[in-house]
Amino acid sequence: MATKKKAVPLNGLFHYKEAGGTFGGEIVAGVSMGILAVCGMFMNMQMVLQYTTVDYFSSNNAQIASNGEIVAATWLVSMLVAAIGTIVMALVAKRPFVQVAGLSLSCVLVSTLSIKSGLTYNNMLVAVFVGNVIYLAVAAIPQLRRLFVDALPRAVRLAIPAAAGLLMAFVAAQLSGVFVMNNRGVVAYGAQQMLGIGTAALSSTPSISTYSFTTDAYHPQLLLSMLACVLAVAVYLFSARKTKATPFLNALLWGTVFFLVASALLVGVIWRTKGFSFNYLWARIWMVGAEDAMQAHLGTAFGSISLGGALASGFDFSGYEAEGGSAALLVTSAALNYVFLLLYDAQSTVDACDTVAKAEGGSKSALPLVVNGATNVVTGLLGVAPFTLGKESVVGTRDRGRSGLAGIVAGVIMLVSAFVWVVPALFCTITSYTVQFNLYGHYGKVLQLLTMCSFSVADAVMMVCGLMMLGRSIEAGITGSVERAPFVATVAATLLLSNLACGVACGMIAHVLVNAAPKPKRKGIKPVGFLERVGGVEPLVVTAVLAVMLVLWVL
């Protein structure tokens, strides 16, 4: 009797079996990416809304209600574009990539250019839009892509995902709440922002006194959140030993379940009277379905969508020029800054995913960058922050995602999250203890408070992801001081300057310096660099020119 073949759903479209994947693995990877992408989008909202609302941290109910409409519109449009862009990416590029608004990318201009200089948020969007058009051209035209990506020395190219991963791990460690925050120039989010700390920096692990009733406004949930992060990291380390495991999803779920159960026991149960307070659980239910949540704002949110409206007003630089600034110089320098940053960050995601899936082989197609560039042109027309290829894609690849099917699953989760806030209700941490006291009957307030929640366990998972990217890049093989110096320079400069494009520039300069001195010829050793065959131009000269360009436009 003939053996019945095992069904392989949708493999004819996505070919995940040929890439070494399974249907179950694609679903799990998509869930991992989708949850983390939604959490990341909420954290990104905190930055954007500080520049698009009036007195974002106001305690005045009327002002918060007014801000609620802006929050709803920003969230709805951003999530719809992110979801659709991710699904298009899955269908066109056939890779497990998600597109998200990144904390370090989508608001690069918002965080570096001062509103006090006369600039508006829409002015910055204009610069980003110009950058997106250039980025799309670079991604779509092979000659340009070879010049700015393939021309990079091998050591610098290997260092890009390592640098992006280390920077992400550094920021995620701060956002997780596991480390002490203080004023050092990195924007603070979640509970740190609500505690009145404007900036954050990695300092030291906190002592137990940090969580006392007198110093911890969110006791005991801040402590529980930190313990949940530690548990998540431990679960990852245990699960990662098995090749076919899904360590990131395991870490995310175990850390979250611990936080929810422990919080219910310490906050929901009134041990002194053996009673139970429904406030804690009811607050989370209210986030999902109350009339004060997204549903009450849909009409206004959809009505606020204006194709090109933000750009039309963004071309008015009169306020900036009145302060003595040059609009042309600003747009040119900021756009090129953005292009290099987005290009190399997106490439870091592609390279990291290829490295993680090396046993199955990774595609070197430029389609992911092209789709990302096209999506960002749309975001500019709609007036929302642009997207990058999220590092959540690396999480999905490690959790056995091998094709666009995982991206479809993630896109569906993001699409649902545009309207129903199941993900934030389950995965937000720390500030949810305070949210319950301001949750009921205040039009617009839930929207704003939710965007101010933190997602500590998700941050811990992304911290591990960043460190994994660093480790995989090192494992790829850096040989000798000639490659080690540019690699280290790229990673170190990215971390110190919080800018991947600056890191690449420093890495290229290091490459020029270590290769400038004449070296004895050795039989069988090929010259370093990718441009040996470009019109007879010396590779070192081309590398030097690109390095100078990056320094001029990025620093």
N, C-alpha and C positions, 0 to 999 in steps of 0.2 A: 504494500500500500504506500502511495506517495506521501512524503512528509509535507504537511501543510506549512507554507511559508508564513513567517511572522509578519504581521501588518506593519508598515512603516508610513504613518500618516504624514502627508504633505512633503515627503522626501523628494518627490518629483519636482517640486517647486524650489525647495531650499537646499536639497542635497546635503543634509547634515550627516547622513550615514556615511557618505563618502569621506567626509571630513573627520570621521571618528566619533561623531556624536550619536545621541539617542533621542527619541521623542521626549522621554521623561526628563532627560538632562536639559533639553531646550526649554521646557516649561519651567523647571526649577531656576535655571539661569535667568530667564525673563522675569520671574518673580523677584529674584535678588536685585536685578538692575532696576526694576520698576519702583520697588519700595525705596531704595536708596536715592533714586532720581527725584522722587516726590519730596523726600526729606530735604534733599539739597536745594530744591526749588524754594521751599519755605524759608530756609536760611538766607538764600539769596534775596528774597523779598525784603528782608530787614534793611539791607543796604539801599535798594532801589527806592523804597517808600520814604526813607529819610529825605530824599531829594524831590519827591513828587507830591508829598502831602505837606500840610501846614501843621507844625508842632506835632510831629509823629508820636512823641511820648507824652502827649497831653493827657491829663486825668479828667478833663472836662468832657462830659458825656456828649454835649452838642458837637464839639469839635471832632470827637472820635466817630460820631455818627456820620459826619460829613466826610471824614477820611475813609470811612467804610466803603463808600461808593468807589473811591479811587483804588482802594485795596482790592475790591471785588473785580473791577475792570482789569487791573494789572495782572492779577492772578489768573483770571479766566482766559485772557488773550494769550498770556505766556504759556499756560499749560496746554491750551488747544494747539498752538503752533509747535510746542515741544512734542506733543503726542503725534501730531500729523507728520512732523519732520522725522521722528523716530521710525514711524511706520513706513514712510517713503524710503528712508535709509535702508530698512530691512528688505524692502521689495526690490530696490535698485542695486544696492551694493551687496546684498545677501550676506551681510556680516552682523554679528551680535553687538551693534553699537546703539547707544542712546544719545540723544542730543539734549543737553541741559544748560541752563544758565549757570555758569560757574562763578563762584565767589571771587576768584582772582582774575577772571577774564571779562565777564559780562559787564562788570562795573569798573574796569581798569581806569577809565577816564573819570568816572565819578569819584573814585578814591584818590586820584592823583591831581586833578584839576580843581581849584577852589571855586566854590560858588561865590565867595566874597569878591572874586576878581571880575564880577559882572557876567559870568557865564550862567546859562540856564541848563537844566537837564536836557532840553531839546537841542541846545547847541552841541552838547556832547554827543547826542545821538546822531547828529549830522556828521560829525567827525568819524564816528563808528561806522555809519552807513557808507561813507566814502571808502573807509578801510575794508569793509565787506565786499564792495565791488572789486577792489584791487585783489583781495584775497581769492575771490571766485575766479578771477582771470588767472592768477598764479596757479591755482589748483587745476584749472581746466586746460591750460596751455602747457603741453609737455616741456617745451623749451624753457619756459619760466620756472616750472617746477624743478627741472633738473638743475637750474642755476641756483635756486635758493634752498633746495633740500638735498638733492643728490650730490651737489658740489661740496657738501660738508665733509670734512675729514672723518674717517671711520670712528675715531675716538670720540669726537664731538657728537656724531650721530648716535653712537651707543650711549652717550651721557645724557641725551635729551630725556628719555623716559626715566632715567635715574634721578635727574634733577627735578623733573616735574613731580615724581613720586615723593622725593624727600621734602619738597616744599609743601605738598599736600599733606603729608604726614605731620609736618611741623604745625600747620594751621589747624588740622583736625584734632591734634592733641590738645591744643588750646581750647578749641570749641567744645571738646568733650567734657570739660570741667574737671579733668583729672589733675590738671596742673594749676599752680597759682597764677593769677592774672595780675598784671600791673601795667603802668603806662610806659610802653615801649614802641608805639607806632603801628601796631597791627590792629585793625578794626575788630572790636569785640561784638559778639552776637549773643542771642538768647539770654540766659539768666545773668550773664556778666553785664550786658547792656542794661537790663532792668535794675541791676544793683547800682547803676550809676557809673560804671567803669567804661570810659569812652574807648580805650584801646587796651590791647592785651599782648602779652609776650610770654614765651616760655621762660619760667624762672626756676621753680623747684616743685617737688611733690609736696602737697600740703600735709601738715601735721593733723592729728586727730582733733586738736583744739579748733581747727578751722571750722569744724562742723558742730560747734557747741550752740546752745540755744541763743546765746548772746551775740554770736558773730554770724550765724547762718540764718538769713531771713527765710530760707526755704527748708528748714529742718523739719523732718529728717530726710526729705527726698533728695537733697543734694548729695548726701552721703550714700543713699541707696543708688543714685545714678552713677556715682563713682565706682561702687562695688559692681554694678551691672556692667560697666565698661571693662573692669578687670576680668570678670567672668567671660565676657565676649571674647577678649583676647585669648584667654586660656582655652576656650572651646575651639577657637580657630587653630591654635597650635596643636591641639589634640587631633582635630579632624584633618588638618593639612597633610598629615603623614600618609594618608591614603589617596592614591591618585584619582580614584573615581568618586571621592567624597565631594560634598558641597560645603566647604568650610566656612565661606562667607555667610551663606544663608543660615547655617547652623549657629554661627556666632551671633548674628543679628536676632534670631528668634529666641535663643536661650537667654541672651542678655535682656531682651525686652520682657519676656515672660517673668524672669526674676524680678525686674523692676516693678511690673504691674502687680504681681502677687504680694511682694514685700510691701509695696505702697498701700495696697488694700488692707493688709494686716495692721500696718502701723498708723494709717490715716483713717481707713474706713471703719475699723473695729474700735469701739470705745471700751477698752479693757476694764476701766474702773467700774463701769456700770454693766458690763457684759452686753452692751448694746451695739448697734451698727448704724453708722451715718452713711446715707445714700449720696451725700453731696459729692464725694470723690468720684464715684462711678457715674453719677448723673451728669457731672460736668463733661465727661468724655462722650456720653450719649448725645448731649446737647450740641457738641461740636459737629456731629454728623447730620442731625436732622432738624435742628430748631429753625424756626422762621427767621431767627437772627443770623443764621449762617448764610451760605452762598445763595440758597434758593430765593431769598428775599431781594437779592440784588441783581438777578439775572437780566431783567428788563433794562435796568440802567446800564449794566455792564455791556450788553450787546449794543445798546444805543450809543455808547460812547466810542465804539470802534470807528475810526476814521482812517481810510487808506491815504497815507501821505500827509495827514494833518500835523503830526509832530514835526515832520521834516520841513513843512511849509513855515511854521513858526520858528523852527530851529535855525533857519538861515538868517534870522535877524540877530546879528552880533553887535548891535548898537551899544548895549550895556558894556560888553567886553572892550569894544574899541574906545568907548568913553573913558575907560580906565587906562588907556594907552596901549592896549594889546592889538596885535595884528591877526585878523581873522584868517587870512590866507596862510600865514605861517603856522598858526595853531592847528588848522585842519590838516595841513600837509604833514606836520611832524607827528601829530596825534594819530592820524590815520596810518602812517607808516609804522609807528610804534605798535599800534594795534595789529597790523598785518603780520609783522614778525612774531608777535606774541601768540596770536591765534594760530598761525601756520605751524609753528614749532610745537605748540601745545597739542594741537590736533594730531600732528605727526607722532608725538610721543605716545598718544593713546593707541594709534595704529601699530606702532613698533612694539609697544608693551604687549598688546593682545597677540601679535604674531609670535613673540617670544614665549608667552605663556602656552600657546597652542603649537609649539614647535614640533611636537611629536606627530601632529597631523598635517603640519605645513600651513603657512599663512599666505594669503593672497597679497601681492604688492600693488594691487590696483589703486589708482588715485580716486576711484569713485566715492569713497567715504568723504574725502576732502571736498570734492565737487558738490556733493549733496549738502554738506554742511555749509559751504559758501552760499549756495542757492537759498538755503533756509534762512541764513542770516540777512540776505537781501530783503526777504519777506519781513523779517522782524523789524528792519529799519523802516519799511513802509508802514508798518502797523504801530511803530513808536514804542516797542518794547525792547528790553535788553537782549542782546544777541546770545547765541548758543555756541557751545563747543562740543566736541566729542567727549562726553563725560567719562571720567575715570571709573564710573560705575560699569563701563564696558569691560574693563579689565577684571572686575569682580565677576561679571557674567561669564567671561571666558574661562576663568579659573573654576567657576561652578558648573563647568561642562557645557557651556554654550558654544556652539560651533557654526551657527548660521543665522540668517535673518529671522528665523522662526522665534528665537529668543527675543529679538528686537520687537517683533509683533506683540508678544506677550507683554513686554515692558510698556510698549506704546498704549496698549489697551488699559493697563493699570493707570497710566498717566491720564488717559482720556476720561476714565471714570473719576479720577481724583480732581478733575476740573470742576466737577459738580457735587460730588459726595466726598466728604473728608474722612473716609475710613482710615487711611494711612496715618495722617497726623493725629487722629484721635487715639490710635493704638501705640504709636511710636514716639510721640513727643514726650519729653522728660523735663525734670527739674521745675520749670515754671508752671506746670499744670496744677501744682499744689496751690498756687496763688490765683490762678485763673478762675477757680471755682467761686471765689468770693466776688467776682465782677461779671459773672456770666449771664445773669438772668435778666431778660426784659430790656436790655439797653441796645437799641438799634445800632448796628454797626460795630459794636464793641468786640464781639466774638471774633470777627474777621481780623481786627487789628491785633488782638491779644494772641491769636493763634500764630500769626506771622512772627511774633516775638518769642514764641516757644523755642526751646532748643531740642536737639535730637542727639543726645549724648552717645547712645549706643551706636547709632548710625555713624557718628563721628569716629568712634573707636574702630569700627569696621573699616572705614575709609583710611584711617591712620595705618592700620595693618596693610591695607592694599598699597598704600604709598611705599611702605618699607619693603613690601614684596617686589614692587617695581624696581626699587634700588638694588635689591639682591639679585634679581634676574639679570639686570644690566651688567652687574659685576661678573656674574657667572658666564656671560657671553664671551668673555675673554679679552682683557686689555693686556697687551704684550709690550713690555719694556717701558722705559721712561719716556720715549718719544710719544707713546699713546697715553701713558698714565698722567702726564702733566696736563694735557688738554682736557682729559676726562675729569680730573679733580678740579681744575679751574672752572669748568662749566657747572659742575654740581655745586661747588662752594659759592660761586658768584650768584647763582640762582637763589640759593638759600639766603645769602646776606642781603641781596638787593630785592628779593621778593619779585623777581621778574625773569622769566625763562629766556626771553630774547636777550636781555643783558648777559645772562649766563652763557648763552651761545656765543655772543660777541667776545666775551673774555676767553672762552675756550678756543676760539679761532685765533685770537691774538697769541695765546699760549702755544698753539700749534705752529704759528709762524715763527715764534722765538726759538722753539726747540729744533725747528728744521732749518733755520737760517744759517747756522754754522755748517761749514762743509764737513761731510762725514766720509770716512773711507768706504769705498765701494765694496760690497760683499756679493759674491755670486749667488744668484737665486733670490735676492731680496728685491721686491717690487717697491717703487716709490710710494710714499704715503699720499693719499688724496684720491679724488674721483675724476679729475679733469685731465688725465694724461693725454686724452685724444681730442681735446677741444681746440681745434685750429692751431695746434702747435704752441698754445699759450702755456707758459710754465704754471703748473698747478698752484705753486706757492704764491705766485703773484695774484692769481684770481682769488685765492683764499684771503690774502691780505686786503684786497679791494673790498670783498664782502664784509670782512671784519670792520674795516673803517666805516663802511656804510651803516652797519649796525650800531656802532658807537655813536655816530653823528645823529642818528634818528631815534635811538632808544634811550641813551643816557640823558 
